[in-house]
Amino acid sequence: MADLTTDFLGIKSPNPFWLASAPPTDKEYNVRRAFEAGWGGVVWKTLGAEGPPVVNVNGPRYGVIHGPDRRVLGLNNIELITDRPLDVNLEEITRVKKDYPNHAVIVSIMVPCEEQAWKDILPKVEATGADGIELNFGCPHGMSERGMGAAVGQVPEYIEMVTGWCKKYYSKPVIVKLTPNITDVRLPAAAAKRGGADAVSLINTINSIVSVDLDSMSPEPSINGKGTHGGYCGPAVKPIAMSMVSEIARAPATAGFPISGIGGVTTWRDAAEYIALGCGNVQVCTAAMTYGFKVVQEMITGLSQWMDEKGHKSIQDFMGAAIPNTTDWQYLDLNYVAKAVINQDDCISCGRCFAACEDTSHQAIVMSEDRKFSVLDAECVACNLCVEVCPVENCITMVQQPAGTVDPRTGQTISDGYANWTTHPNNPDSVAAE
């Protein structure tokens, strides 16, 4: 059996599945249930400084993008950090960590961008025995208007400064949670590293408005006729999150920097993909809020079985394995040619491939009088749109053409030796084209 035990910054947990800082980790009751269900760790919902209490709305806090079957594709929330007293949270964290010493307990923190505020709260958090802290530099709503959250995460100099304060007043691992609401995520990641951070976690939620109530004419969720932007998460953000993770893993300034992956993790496969892109663990929120804490059991079983099939004894065996194969567009092999092939035995003659290709692509699929569909190799550019719109899995596949085959579109022999786009004849500015 594969060993799912993880060692992230010296913090051991029975598996790489952690609950992210969010409503599911707001209190002792939830966290205990999570650990009993099988979660390897939690990041406690963000604590704030002592002082005026945080007050959340007493109306709807969530907006959702549903699929046709009511499956949750994306979730928007306008909830703030914990509105429970700091001392109550600290007492609960202390008890939980004492009772679950082999599980990871990380405390998320967000206080004003002032050294004294961090100096005041960090010793109290350290006294709980928690394994580390996560600096919430990503929340895009409510707190950012107060100069915290994403307001800090969007300024690399602030990230470096605050991280330095935390390393000065706190002796355990410091994880910096990054905002996706920025042009180049590599810059804040590098700033966190310069400040002494032990790792980064990403992504936090994406600034968003998911819908508008066309009766009240207010964004949803609507509070007495008014709405606001919130944080977007769930399966829909996974592609964005994985791209940002890969950028940090590939950048020379942050290559090898430990990463905790967050964003749309719903299945074991999602987790495996994040790990393959260099993450030491993954954090989950929306899946738990949609299906309950026991969803982790399917993740554990699925990841373990896949690792056994692949011969991976631990997640270290494939961690970062996809990074060498993640590159910039100009380095892609322009000599690689594939063509679509339709399996007539599986085809249900729905015509979706034909409509998509005829109207929006390259007119490479033809329909016979008896409604049979076939591919014109001479027109097929291997865009694979037909594969993606076909409702029958594996009915249409992309088949690589062997070297020596003449590409009917260009007249060039496959593997003629064009190294990249700068020398390829399809590039009007290339030497070969001239």
N, C-alpha and C positions, 0 to 999 in steps of 0.2 A: 504494500500500500504506500502511496505517495505521502510524504511528510509535509503537511501544510503549515507547520510551525514557522513563524516569521521572527526575524530579529531586525527590527527597524530602529536604528540609532542606539542599539543596545537594549531596546524595549522589546521584550518577548511577548508574543501572543500566540494562542493555539492555532490561529489561521489568519489569513491576510484581510479578512472582512471586518472592517470597523464601521460603526455608525458615525456619521458626520455630525458636527455641531449643528443642531436643529431641534425642532419640537420633540422628536423621539428621545432626545437625551437631556430633557429639561429637568428631570428630577430622579431621585433615588429609585422610586417605584419602577419607572420605565427602564432604567439601566439594569436593575436586577433581573427584570423579565427578559431583557435583551441577552444578558449573559447566560441565563438559564436556557434560552432558545438556541444558543450556539455562537453568538457573535464573539469575535476574537478581541475586540476592543471598542472603546467609545471615545468620542471627543465631546466632552460635556458642553451643553449649550452655553454660549458666550456669556461670561460674567462681566459686569460693569463695576465702576467705582462706587464706593459708598457716597451717599449724598442724596439728592432728589431722586425719588424712585422713577424707574422706567415704567411708562404706562402704555400698554398696548390697546388697540381698538377693541371694543366689545361687539363688533359686528363681523361680517365675513372677512377672512384673512387670506383666502386662496382663490385663485382663478385658474381654470384648467383648459388645456387644448385636448380634446378627445378625438380618438380615431373613430371610424364608422361603427365599431363594435363597443364604443364607450370606454375603450382602453385609454388609460392616461398616457398621453404622449409628452406633454409638458405641463409643468405646474408653476404658477406664479404665486409668490407670497409677499404680504406686506407686514409680516410680523417682525417685531424688533427683537433685540437680545432679551435675555431672561428678565422677567419682571418680578422675580422672587428675590427676597432679601439676600445679600451677599453672605451673611453669616450662616443662613440656613443652607445655602448651596455648599459652602465649605464644610459644614458638619456632615452633610450627606456624602460628599466626595470622600471624606475621610473614612466613613463607615464602609462605603462600597469598596474602596481600594483595600481595606483591611480584610474584607470578606472574600475578595476575588484577587488574591495576590498574583495569580498567573495570567490575568487578563490586563490588557493595556487600558489605562485611564489617562487621557490627556485633557487638559483644561483649556478651553478657548477663552481668550481675554480681549476686551476692548475698553480702553479708558482714554481720556483726553491725551492729546499729543504733548504731554508735559512730563518731564523726567520725574517729578515728585509723585505724580499719580501712579506711575509704574513702580517706583520705589516703595510706595505704600502697599500696593496689592500683592506684589510678587512674593514677599516672605510669607504672607498668609496662605497663598496658594501652595507654596513649597511645603508648608507645615502639614498639608493634607496627606502627603505621601504619594500624590499623583506622579505619574511617570514622566510628565513633560507638559509643556504648554504649546498652544497654537495661537499665534497672533492674528486676530481677525482684521485683516487689511482689505477685506473684499466686499462687505455688505453694501449694496448699492442704494439702499433706501432708508429713510428715517434717521439713522445714525450718521450717514455721510453728510447730511445737511448740518450736522452738529460738529463737523470737522473730524470725524472718525471714520472707520470702515474704509470704503473705497476712496474717500477723500485723502487718506494716507497712502493707500495702495497705488494710487495713480501718480505719486511723486517719489521716484527712486531715492532721493535724498532723505525724505522722511522715513522711508523703510529702513535705510541703513542706520539712521540715527536712533530710531526706536528699538531696532533689533540690538544695537549696541548697548542701550540701557538695560535691556532684558538680560543680556549675557553678563552684564555687570552685577545685577542684583538677583540673579537666579542661577542655580548651579546645574540644573538638569537640562535635557534637550529642549531646544527652542525651534519650533516649526513656524514658518511664515506662510499664512494662507493668502494667496494672490487673487486679485480681481481680474476677470476677463475683460472688463470694461476699459481697455487700453489698447493702443495700436500695436505695440511690440512687447509681448510678455517677457522676452529675454532680459529686458532692462531692469524691471523690478526684481527678477530672480537673481540677477547678478548683484544687485544692491543688497539683497538679503544675505547673500553669501559674503559680501564685503563686510557687512555688519556683524558677521560671526554666526549667522543662523546655522543650525545643524541640518535643516532640510526645508523644503517648500512643499506646500500642498495646494492643489488647484484642480478644478477651478471653483471659485465661489460663484454665486448666482449672477446671471446676466440681466442687466437693466432692461425692463420690459413692461409693456402693457399688452395683455393677451386678448382683450376683447372690449367692445363698447356696447352697453345696453342701449339699444336703439329706441326704447321707450322713454327712459329717463335721461338719455343722452349723457351718460357718465361712464367712465372707464370702470371695468369690473376687476376685483370685487368693489362694490359700491357701498359707501358708508353715508347714509342719509343724503343720497343724491350726488355725492362727490367721490371721485376715485383718484388713484395716484399710481405712479410707476412702482414696480416691485422687483423682486428677484426671481428669475426664471431658471428652472432646473428640470430634471427628468430625462427620459430617453432622448428627447430632441436635442439636448445640448451635448451629448456624447461626442459627436464628430468634432465639435469646436474644442472641447476639452482635450481630446486626444491629440489634436493638432498642436495645441499649446504645450502639452506635455512633451511631445516630440521635439518641438523647437528648443525647449530648455535642455533636453537630453542631448541634442546635437550641437548646441552652441559651445564653442571652445571655452568660454568663460565659466560655464556651468556643467560641462560634461562630467558625468559621474556624481553629480550632486544628488543626494537622496531625494526622492519625490514620492509623495502620497497622492495617488490619483483620485480625483473626484469628478463626477458628472455622468449621470445616466446609467450607472451600474445597476443592472436588473437581473442578469444571469451570470453563471460561471464564465461563460464565453466573454462577456464584457470585461470581467476581471482579468482573465487571461490575456486579453488584448492590451489592457493597460500595463500589465506586468511585462509583456513583451516589448512595450515601448519604454521600459526602464523604471516603472514604479515598484517600490518595495512593498506596498500594500494598496488597498483601495478603500475609499470611504463611501458609504451608501446612505441615502436619505429617502428619496421619493419612492423607491421600491418598497421600503419598510412601511412608509405611510400609506401606500396603496394596498399592499398584501399582508401586512403584519410582520412581526419579528421572525416568524418561522420560515419566511422566504429564504433565510440564510442557509437553512438545511439543504435546500435544493442546490444552492450555490456551492456549498462544501462538497456535496456528493458529486455534482457534475465536474467540478474542477479536479477532484481526486481521481475520478474515473478517466478523465481525459489525460491527466498526467501519467497514470498507469499505462494507458494505451501508447503514449509517446515515449515511455521509458524515462520520464523525468522523476527523479527521487525527491526533489525539493523545488521550490519556486526559483531558487538561484540558478537552476539548470537552464531556464529559458528567460530569465529576467534580462531585458534589454536586447533580446535576440533580434528584434525587428529594427533596431536603430541603424545598423549598417546598411539595411535595405531601404531606409527612408532618406530620400535625396531631394535635390532641387530639380525642377522640370528639365533644365538644359542638360542634365546628365542621364536622362532616360534613353534607352536603346531604340533609336529610330529605325533600326534594321529589323526589329521584331514585328512580325505581321501575323495577324490572326483573322479568321473569318467566322461568321455565324453559321451554325448548322442546326437545322430544325429536325427533331426526331418525330417523324410522321406517326409513329405508333402512339406517342404521348399527346400529340396535338389534338386539341378539342375544337379547332376551327373557329375560334372566337374572333379572330381578325385583329386583335389589339396590336400585335407586332406590325402588321401591315399598315394599320392606320397611323401608328406612331412614326414608322419609317417613311411612309409616303408623304405625310403632311409636315413632319418636323425634322426629318433627317435626310437620308441620301437616296431614297427611292430604290433601295436594294432588295426589297422583298416583293415578290409578285404573287398574285392570286389567280389560280386556274378557274375555269368555268365550273368545275365541281368543288370549288372552295378548298383547294389545297394550296398551301403556302410554301414557297421555296425562296432561297437566297440567290441573288445575282452576285457572284464573287467579284465581277468587274466593277460593281458599284459599292460594295460593302467596304466601309472604312473601319470596321471592328469597333464601333463606338459602344456596343453592347446595350444600347437602349432597348432593343427587342428583348434581350434577356431579362431586363429589369421590369418591363411592363407585362411580360407573360405571366398569367396566373398559375401556370403549371410549373412547379419547380423542376429544373434540369431538363425541361422540354427543349429549350434552346441553349446551346453551349457555344463557347468561343474556342475554336480549334487553331492552334499555332500551325502556320505553314512552314514546311521544311526549307532549309537553306537551299538555294539554287532555284527556287520557284520564282517566276517572274510576276511581279505585282502588276496586275492588269490596269491599275489606275495610273501608274507612273512609268511603266515599262522598265523599271529598274529591277535587277535581280536581287532577291533578298540576301543580305549579308555581303553586299558589294563593298562594305568597308567604310561607310560614312560614319565618322566618329561621333558626331553630335550635330545639333541643329545648325551650327555655324558653317558646316560643310555639306549639309544635306541639300540635294537638288530641289526639294520642295520649298526651301527657304529662298525667296527671291533675291535676297542680299548675299547669298553665299557665293563663294568662288566657283563651286561646282555648277551652280545655275548660270553663271556668266559664261 
